[in-house]
Amino acid sequence: MNKLEQQVNTLLELCKRLSKENNDLRAQINHLNHERAALVEQKATVRTQVESMITRLRSMENV
């Protein structure tokens, strides 16, 4: 009976640890998704700026 109780306690501790790890990983995923979205937005902004510069340079070439 003591051995079974010990095994149950071990399993409970493992479940608690895995639950915490799962929560930590979910938070990390959420953070990385927000970071990725910000980088995608930043990339789009930079792309627009570069395209604008290229357009201006081409128009200066034609003058």
Beta strands, then each sheet from edge to edge (+ up, - down):
end
